[in-house]
């Protein structure tokens, strides 16, 4: 165990204490560690250790190291993406949100979180994890927008239209929406979107779902 500690970048005292406790009490343990190999490669591993007994007495320790480097790289990539996303969203006055694969809101720029809440209503803190479908007039409207993103004209990774959205209190309003895919190879599997309230210029009148669909296409210069 002491030799294994040579490869630990941090937490040597903690690992040594866990080894000694396991020898003393027989309590197994598991730790995530960042190590450096003899070739100076950085790896993340999970160390699991248990006491080895013979005749009821602890005679040594045994365990495994499981390579978690892929998870480490994914975490770092996610942190880098979050840093870049925060930088991008803070550079615009639009309301910008990022959504996950299930279309739940992941992030929106702090500087405009209050404006986002003013646009859609409610407390800005309550929007993290909110299904974006709840900001549409109906589930059917949300589904139609999703279907439209699969059309050839949306496959460039850039998309914009003017659509009717729903505030948290149920009021409908016209919104200008722009989207940019973060995964061009998967189109809008992941992306960043901006929403601008244009209700002052375009008040909402009573429309059926089909009429709303036609209105959106018309605003984009397309035929229904």
BELRAVEN-V896278 format. One record per helix or strand of 3 or more residues. SS is the DSSP state (h for helix, s for strand). FROM is the first residue (numbers start at 1). LEN is the number of residues. If there is no record, write none. Layout:
BEGIN
SS_FROM_LEN, SS_FROM_LEN
END
This chain:
BEGIN
h_4_4, h_12_14, s_29_8, s_42_13, s_57_11, h_69_21, s_95_5, s_104_5, h_110_11, h_124_4, h_132_4, h_139_10, h_152_3, s_158_9, s_172_10, h_184_3, s_191_7, h_209_11
END
